[in-house]
Structure formats: C-alpha cells, structure tokens
Amino acid sequence: MTIELDPKVAVAQARADAARARLSATIGALQHKASPQTMAQDVADTFKERGREAVAVAVDTAKRQPVPVGVGVGLLGLFLARGPIAKLIRRATGSKSES
C-alpha cells in the first residue's frame, strides 16, 4: 500500500530536508570553529603573523635610522646588565656594601 503525496507536500518535504542538511552543516562548522584546538591554532597563527610584522617594521626602522636604533639597543643592553655592571664597579672601587 503506497501513499501518494500531494506535489506541494513533496516539494515542502524536499525543502525541509535541504534546510535540515544546511543547518546540520552549519552546526558542524560552528562546532569546529569553537573547538579549543582550532581556537588555539588561530591565536598562534595570529601571534606569528603579528610577530613577523613587528620584526619587519623594526628591521625597516633600523635600516632607515641606524644611529637612534643603535643607541636605543645599547641603552637597553646597559639597563639589562645593570646588576653585573654595578658589581664590577663596586669591586673596582673596593666598596664592601653589596645588596
């Protein structure tokens, strides 16, 4: 026993099936985008890209203005080495008060 459907009902059923399939695909895509692994990879890719851009800008600036960049790098080096430099100065001057 076969039930014949009205053509309008068959078309509506086909549209509903197609919409259900699209919705299912959309949900799958959203679940993939929201997964922790995908989010972590996106963040890592963004950091890599921004890092490359920052390095490129720094290199370009150093090429255009080598003296100010050199002075800045030198001062940064002195700042980072301030502890060992202070110890050397204390040792050279014979000061006994070390912190």
N, C-alpha and C positions, 0 to 999 in steps of 0.2 A: 504494500500500500504506500504510494508516493503522494506527498502533499505538494501541490503546486503553489508557489508563492506568487503573489501579485508582483509584476515587474518593478513597481515603485518600492515595494518592500525589499526586493532583491538588491536594488541599487542602494537603498539606505543601509542594508546589511553590509554590502561591499565597502561603502564609505566608512561605516563604523569600524570595520576590520582594518582598513587602511589607517584611520586615525589612531586606532589602538596600537598598530605597529609603529607609527611615527612617535607616539608617546613613549612607548617602550624603548625605542632607540634614544630618545632624548633623555630619559631617566638613566639609561646606561652610560651615556656620555657625561651626564652630570655626576654620576657616582664615580666615574673615572677621574674627572677633574677634581673632585672633592677628596680623593684618596690621599692619605698622608704622604705616600711615596711621590705622587705626582706633584703635590704642593711643595714638598721639599726640593724636588728636582727643579721646579720653576724658580724657587728662591735662589738656589745655587746658580742656575743659569743667569738670573738677573744680576747677582753679585759678580759673576765672572765678566759679564758684559760691561757693567759699570766700572769694574776694576780696570779692564782694558782701556776704556775711555779715559779714566783718570790718569793712567800711565801715559797714554798718548798725549794728553794735554800737558802733563808735567814735562815730558820729553820735548815737546814743541816749545814750551816756555823756556826750558833750559837752553835750547838752541838759539832762541831769539835774544835771551838776556842771560848769558852765561855768568857774568860777574855777580849780579844780585843773587842768583840761584846758588852760586858757589859760596858766597858769604853766608847765605842762609843755612846751607848744608853744614858749613864749618861751625857756625854758632850752635846748630843742633847737636853736632858731634861733641862740642865742648860742654854743652848742657848735660848730655847723657853721660859724659865721662867726668862729671864734676866731683864725684866721690873719690875715684882714684887720683885725680889731679890734686885734690885737697890733701890727700895722704902724702903725696910726693912733696908738696910744698911744706907740710908740717915736718916731714922727715928732713928736708933740706935746711929748714930754719932751726931745727933742733927743738921744736916745741913738744912738750910731753902731754899736753891735754888733747887726747883723742876722744871723739864722741862715739 
